[in-house]
Amino acid sequence: MELLKVDNLTKKFKNKIAVNNVNLSVQKGQLVALLGHNGAGKSTTISMLIGLMKPTNGEIKLAGFSPNDAKYRQKLGVVFQNSVLDDDLTVEKNIDIRAHMYKNLDIHFKNKLIDDFELKNIIHQKYKTLSGGQRRRVDIVRSLLNKPEILFLDEPSTGLDIQTRNKIWEVLNNLRKSMNLTIILTTHYLEEAEDADFVYVMDKGNIVANDTVNDLKIKYTKDKLTLYSNNVHALKQHLDIDVAEETFESLTININDHNDAINILSKIKDFITTFEYKRGSMDDIFIALTGKEIQ
């Protein structure tokens, strides 16, 4: 079921077009990644989707409602890049102030979020005393108190350690299953987008690609097979495929898939000591679509 529909979304700042005729279609329960360089238009797009910024042109519908509708805002949860919580209040007080903004709040759900995100041992600490990972977990709990239908995560894991990122995604994936929660994610950790149901890539305000992760990999990447040998020269002579990279002890070739790897390995197994097989990644897709240059 389509939950969010965006048609020809455009935002202009004087003579600059920040977002140019963007179209999005998000199904309920999906994890959708919105990727792009800094300045590509991601944050401006998110600001319009959550109602903080009015588009110059275009239409946004969430379950039939527009951003100006109160019911639209009731369906949202938002985790901003920069926290909106009060530094001088405790974790508990920050959460309770937010909780009191909602009628018929599910207290059991609130307590479960506190447990699942492991906040009990810091619940009485002031927000300003927390580490970056602790703050982010509190921010996410705040955004989920109203049981939103769609959660916007704008660079949620920047600067976080791997353990904290794993915990956050463990809980969020459980909520996707139990609540059919829809998530729109912007991130610079492209590996987080590997599990997305659908990906949009933005460049200079435009959507330059939109597809599933698997189909994007088929279109824009090659798998790599690295072969290690004590005699690279002899190995090279027995390969009937162009070499992409060569060192004194290895050859790397681009291949289509694991079946190619199996066929090649069966033919040259006597000439190698070991090998590495690496599938095309989100990094490869991103570079293919947006270029290698620093933006």
RODO-2510 file (C-alpha; in nm, 4 decimals, decimal comma):
residues 295
     n   res          X          Y          Z
     1     m     0,0000     0,0000     0,0000
     2     e     0,1359     0,3411    -0,0965
     3     l     0,1778     0,5563     0,2147
     4     l     0,3721     0,8600     0,0876
     5     k     0,3341     1,0094    -0,2605
     6     v     0,5443     1,3037    -0,3793
     7     d     0,4899     1,4631    -0,7210
     8     n     0,7185     1,7186    -0,8883
     9     l     0,8561     1,8507    -0,5589
    10     t     1,0620     2,1637    -0,6233
    11     k     1,2336     2,4148    -0,3967
    12     k     1,3984     2,7342    -0,5203
    13     f     1,6061     2,9784    -0,3164
    14     k     1,6213     3,2990    -0,5236
    15     n     1,7960     3,1846    -0,8432
    16     k     1,9121     2,8473    -0,7090
    17     i     1,7090     2,5291    -0,7514
    18     a     1,7824     2,3135    -0,4449
    19     v     1,5298     2,0403    -0,5282
    20     n     1,4195     1,9863    -0,8852
    21     n     1,0932     1,8035    -0,9706
    22     v     1,1464     1,5157    -0,7288
    23     n     0,9009     1,2253    -0,7399
    24     l     0,8824     0,9671    -0,4625
    25     s     0,6575     0,6718    -0,3940
    26     v     0,6948     0,5002    -0,0557
    27     q     0,5044     0,1861     0,0354
    28     k     0,3901     0,1222     0,3915
    29     g     0,6466    -0,0732     0,5924
    30     q     0,9378     0,0023     0,3599
    31     l     1,2850     0,1180     0,4539
    32     v     1,3696     0,3805     0,1916
    33     a     1,7179     0,5318     0,1648
    34     l     1,7690     0,8814     0,0252
    35     l     2,1342     0,9186    -0,0658
    36     g     2,3493     1,2012    -0,1997
    37     h     2,6467     1,4271    -0,1335
    38     n     2,6223     1,7174     0,1092
    39     g     2,4279     1,9820    -0,0795
    40     a     2,2561     1,7293    -0,3069
    41     g     1,9134     1,8334    -0,1759
    42     k     1,8427     1,5563     0,0749
    43     s     1,7894     1,7708     0,3829
    44     t     1,5808     2,0256     0,1897
    45     t     1,3639     1,7407     0,0630
    46     i     1,3222     1,6000     0,4142
    47     s     1,2378     1,9475     0,5497
    48     m     0,9541     1,9744     0,2989
    49     l     0,8316     1,6207     0,3704
    50     i     0,8054     1,6889     0,7441
    51     g     0,6393     2,0266     0,6943
    52     l     0,9205     2,2545     0,8117
    53     m     0,9649     2,4083     0,4688
    54     k     0,7078     2,4911     0,2021
    55     p     0,7845     2,3710    -0,1497
    56     t     0,7976     2,6151    -0,4378
    57     n     0,6030     2,3655    -0,6462
    58     g     0,4769     2,0117    -0,6166
    59     e     0,2475     1,8019    -0,4022
    60     i     0,3063     1,5851    -0,0958
    61     k     0,0477     1,3344     0,0277
    62     l     0,0810     1,1063     0,3294
    63     a    -0,2112     0,8650     0,3522
    64     g    -0,4108     1,1272     0,1622
    65     f    -0,3141     1,4181     0,3919
    66     s    -0,1024     1,7251     0,3128
    67     p     0,1751     1,8676     0,5364
    68     n    -0,0569     2,1477     0,6522
    69     d    -0,3060     1,8959     0,7936
    70     a    -0,2867     1,8116     1,1626
    71     k    -0,3399     1,4416     1,0832
    72     y    -0,0340     1,4502     0,8555
    73     r     0,1876     1,5693     1,1401
    74     q     0,0394     1,3130     1,3782
    75     k     0,1658     1,0338     1,1555
    76     l     0,5277     1,1549     1,1634
    77     g     0,8285     1,0759     1,3750
    78     v     1,1461     1,2751     1,3076
    79     v     1,5062     1,2356     1,4203
    80     f     1,6958     1,5479     1,3189
    81     q     2,0689     1,5691     1,2550
    82     n     2,0923     1,8029     1,5548
    83     s     1,8980     1,7208     1,8681
    84     v     1,5982     1,9285     1,9749
    85     l     1,6079     1,8111     2,3373
    86     d     1,6898     2,0235     2,6415
    87     d     2,0498     1,9890     2,7601
    88     d     1,9695     2,0822     3,1197
    89     l     1,6849     1,8344     3,1684
    90     t     1,7221     1,4674     3,2493
    91     v     1,6519     1,1966     2,9938
    92     e     1,3312     1,1093     3,1809
    93     k     1,2087     1,4702     3,1886
    94     n     1,2840     1,5225     2,8187
    95     i     1,0882     1,2105     2,7275
    96     d     0,7977     1,2946     2,9597
    97     i     0,7620     1,6490     2,8222
    98     r     0,7318     1,5044     2,4730
    99     a     0,4970     1,2293     2,5914
   100     h     0,2567     1,4814     2,7460
   101     m     0,2065     1,6363     2,4022
   102     y     0,0080     1,3315     2,2903
   103     k    -0,3414     1,2253     2,3905
   104     n    -0,3948     0,8628     2,4911
   105     l    -0,0222     0,7908     2,5000
   106     d     0,0573     0,4202     2,5380
   107     i     0,2608     0,4144     2,8612
   108     h     0,3539     0,0488     2,8131
   109     f     0,4927     0,1293     2,4680
   110     k     0,6916     0,4227     2,6076
   111     n     0,8447     0,2005     2,8748
   112     k     0,9222    -0,0679     2,6191
   113     l     1,1093     0,1849     2,4055
   114     i     1,3129     0,2885     2,7102
   115     d     1,3959    -0,0778     2,7756
   116     d     1,4683    -0,1693     2,4146
   117     f     1,7011     0,1269     2,3606
   118     e     1,8682     0,0557     2,6970
   119     l     1,8022     0,3939     2,8578
   120     k     1,7159     0,2798     3,2115
   121     n     2,0672     0,3235     3,3461
   122     i     2,0900     0,6836     3,2172
   123     i     1,7272     0,7867     3,2702
   124     h     1,8140     1,0303     3,5539
   125     q     2,1175     1,1871     3,3851
   126     k     2,1019     1,5303     3,2287
   127     y     2,0950     1,5161     2,8513
   128     k     2,4099     1,7312     2,8210
   129     t     2,6142     1,4714     3,0143
   130     l     2,5405     1,1910     2,7678
   131     s     2,7689     1,0514     2,5016
   132     g     2,6792     1,0895     2,1344
   133     g     2,5424     0,7378     2,1146
   134     q     2,3330     0,7797     2,4286
   135     r     2,1904     1,1081     2,2997
   136     r     2,0950     0,9516     1,9693
   137     r     1,9085     0,6676     2,1408
   138     v     1,7141     0,9221     2,3476
   139     d     1,6382     1,1242     2,0317
   140     i     1,4951     0,8164     1,8614
   141     v     1,2802     0,7213     2,1598
   142     r     1,1390     1,0755     2,1617
   143     s     1,0505     1,0433     1,7928
   144     l     0,8663     0,7137     1,8400
   145     l     0,6465     0,7964     2,1401
   146     n     0,3369     0,8682     1,9284
   147     k     0,3673     0,5398     1,7349
   148     p     0,4246     0,7165     1,4026
   149     e     0,3395     0,5528     1,0730
   150     i     0,6522     0,6958     0,9135
   151     l     0,9862     0,7774     1,0757
   152     f     1,2329     1,0195     0,9168
   153     l     1,5955     0,9565     1,0111
   154     d     1,8233     1,2371     0,8920
   155     e     2,1838     1,1160     0,9297
   156     p     2,0957     0,9267     1,2501
   157     s     2,4242     0,7446     1,3031
   158     t     2,6891     1,0035     1,2143
   159     g     2,9803     0,9694     1,4546
   160     l     2,8388     0,6678     1,6365
   161     d     3,0322     0,3521     1,7187
   162     i     2,9373     0,0252     1,5522
   163     q     2,7811    -0,1205     1,8691
   164     t     2,5424     0,1735     1,9021
   165     r     2,4529     0,1631     1,5329
   166     n     2,3816    -0,2102     1,5582
   167     k     2,1581    -0,1608     1,8631
   168     i     1,9626     0,1207     1,6963
   169     w     1,8986    -0,0851     1,3832
   170     e     1,8145    -0,3964     1,5823
   171     v     1,5328    -0,2118     1,7603
   172     l     1,4151    -0,0238     1,4516
   173     n     1,3959    -0,3431     1,2463
   174     n     1,1915    -0,5067     1,5215
   175     l     0,9537    -0,2080     1,5141
   176     r     0,9241    -0,2381     1,1373
   177     k     0,8042    -0,5940     1,1868
   178     s     0,5747    -0,5337     1,4847
   179     m     0,4276    -0,1950     1,3780
   180     n     0,4763    -0,2072     1,0012
   181     l     0,6778     0,1105     1,0567
   182     t     0,7922     0,2955     0,7450
   183     i     1,1378     0,4565     0,7580
   184     i     1,2957     0,7174     0,5307
   185     l     1,6687     0,7339     0,5912
   186     t     1,9410     0,9741     0,4835
   187     t     2,2907     0,8530     0,5682
   188     h     2,6588     0,8826     0,4793
   189     y     2,7165     0,5272     0,6027
   190     l     2,6211     0,3665     0,2739
   191     e     2,6321     0,0164     0,4208
   192     e     2,3191     0,1137     0,6163
   193     a     2,1388     0,1442     0,2836
   194     e     2,2238    -0,2155     0,1880
   195     d     1,9120    -0,3384     0,3684
   196     a     1,6826    -0,0747     0,2184
   197     d     1,3777    -0,1896     0,0247
   198     f     1,4209     0,0986    -0,2172
   199     v     1,6873     0,3615    -0,2830
   200     y     1,6736     0,7135    -0,4266
   201     v     2,0023     0,8797    -0,5191
   202     m     2,0098     1,2594    -0,5427
   203     d     2,2686     1,4746    -0,7168
   204     k     2,2436     1,8532    -0,7527
   205     g     1,8771     1,8545    -0,6570
   206     n     1,7731     1,5797    -0,8974
   207     i     1,6864     1,2153    -0,8518
   208     v     1,9502     1,0441    -1,0674
   209     a     1,8528     0,6854    -0,9826
   210     n     1,5715     0,5049    -0,8049
   211     d     1,5469     0,1289    -0,7697
   212     t     1,6017    -0,1657    -0,5393
   213     v     1,9526    -0,2226    -0,4053
   214     n     1,9902    -0,5416    -0,6091
   215     d     1,8822    -0,3805    -0,9362
   216     l     2,1094    -0,0810    -0,8755
   217     k     2,4005    -0,3190    -0,8262
   218     i     2,3185    -0,4967    -1,1522
   219     k     2,3043    -0,1642    -1,3383
   220     y     2,5981     0,0222    -1,1871
   221     t     2,8473    -0,2198    -1,0312
   222     k     3,0622    -0,5210    -1,1042
   223     d     3,1626    -0,7917    -0,8621
   224     k     3,5367    -0,8277    -0,8058
   225     l     3,7402    -1,1453    -0,7834
   226     t     4,0938    -1,1106    -0,6469
   227     l     4,3266    -1,4026    -0,7143
   228     y     4,6450    -1,4526    -0,5112
   229     s     4,9331    -1,6473    -0,6622
   230     n     5,3024    -1,7257    -0,6222
   231     n     5,3338    -1,6862    -0,9987
   232     v     5,1175    -1,3952    -1,1129
   233     h     5,2661    -1,4047    -1,4639
   234     a     5,1598    -1,7671    -1,5195
   235     l     4,8178    -1,6994    -1,3685
   236     k     4,7654    -1,4043    -1,6007
   237     q     4,8426    -1,6184    -1,9052
   238     h     4,5667    -1,8644    -1,8114
   239     l     4,2996    -1,5977    -1,7669
   240     d     4,0755    -1,5164    -2,0628
   241     i     3,9411    -1,1973    -1,9043
   242     d     4,0875    -0,8473    -1,8734
   243     v     4,2668    -0,7674    -1,5483
   244     a     4,1407    -0,4609    -1,3635
   245     e     4,4189    -0,4407    -1,1030
   246     e     4,7539    -0,6130    -1,0669
   247     t     5,0111    -0,6367    -0,7879
   248     f     5,3203    -0,8553    -0,7487
   249     e     5,1094    -1,1191    -0,5719
   250     s     4,7540    -1,0774    -0,7009
   251     l     4,5224    -1,0045    -0,9923
   252     t     4,1768    -0,8465    -0,9592
   253     i     3,9141    -0,8942    -1,2284
   254     n     3,5616    -0,7602    -1,2732
   255     i     3,2927    -1,0257    -1,3084
   256     n     2,9154    -1,0393    -1,3338
   257     d     2,8269    -1,2652    -1,0408
   258     h     2,9262    -1,5621    -0,8240
   259     n     2,8674    -1,8060    -1,1113
   260     d     3,1454    -1,6352    -1,3073
   261     a     3,3670    -1,6627    -1,0008
   262     i     3,3036    -2,0361    -0,9679
   263     n     3,3779    -2,0991    -1,3363
   264     i     3,7015    -1,8996    -1,3271
   265     l     3,8217    -2,0582    -1,0040
   266     s     3,7620    -2,4089    -1,1395
   267     k     3,9863    -2,3321    -1,4382
   268     i     4,2783    -2,1678    -1,2567
   269     k     4,2697    -2,3389    -0,9167
   270     d     4,6196    -2,4840    -0,9682
   271     f     4,7676    -2,1362    -1,0146
   272     i     4,6313    -1,9620    -0,7029
   273     t     4,7002    -1,9801    -0,3313
   274     t     4,3757    -1,8142    -0,2223
   275     f     4,1134    -1,5666    -0,3439
   276     e     3,8684    -1,2976    -0,2356
   277     y     3,5234    -1,2429    -0,3832
   278     k     3,3564    -0,9065    -0,3268
   279     r     3,0126    -0,8100    -0,4467
   280     g     2,9424    -0,4622    -0,5796
   281     s     2,8519    -0,2300    -0,2921
   282     m     2,6470     0,0811    -0,2275
   283     d     2,9751     0,2740    -0,2351
   284     d     3,0309     0,1579    -0,5936
   285     i     2,6771     0,2581    -0,6910
   286     f     2,7134     0,5993    -0,5285
   287     i     3,0429     0,6753    -0,7022
   288     a     2,9090     0,5513    -1,0372
   289     l     2,6109     0,7860    -1,0104
   290     t     2,7619     1,0947    -0,8488
   291     g     3,1292     1,0807    -0,9488
   292     k     3,4571     1,0398    -0,7622
   293     e     3,5214     1,4106    -0,7160
   294     i     3,4756     1,5754    -0,3779
   295     q     3,1582     1,7805    -0,3854
***
